[in-house]
Amino acid sequence: MLKYDAQIYQYVGDEVVFTWTKNRGITNNNCEKAFFEFEHIIKAKENYYKEKYGFIPEFKAGLNGGLVAVSEVGEMKKELAYHGDAINVAARIRSACTDFNKKLLISADLLSLFQKIDIEFSIKSVGITKLKGKKNFVGVFSIEEK
């Protein structure tokens, strides 16, 4: 996802975790645009997926921001590991997509950093929710293309 300055952090089963630095993620609404770019690609190839696999892939995403600690792990095969509540909350927000019947959710904290997000996207509050495994409540918003 070079087009949107995203970096692939890791693959977890059928999930991909993308990361951005703060400025790269919010510049030009990059993190939201990356999500919708994937949707457009799948839509353009939906006949192929339907014929070859019998279904059209779908996905959901949770967006959050915050500080993370990066450490190098492993001796023979070294890799970077990201630690911190920001990643954990993003994963919990993604899980909440099912509860709210939405494909893309963002934390209120991250949403507050965007200057012109409402020009390109429709933003709606889904409420203040307690995410699984978290003590504090989090404001969550859905994002859809206009």
Secondary structure, 3 states (H helix, E strand, C coil): CHHHCCEEEEEECCEEEEECCHHHHHHHHHHHHHHHHHHHHHHHCHHHHHHHHCCCCCCCEEECCCCCEEEEECCCCCEEEEECHHHHHHHHHHHHHHHHCCCEEEEHHHHCCCCCHHHHEEEEEEEEEECCCCCCEEEEEEEEEC
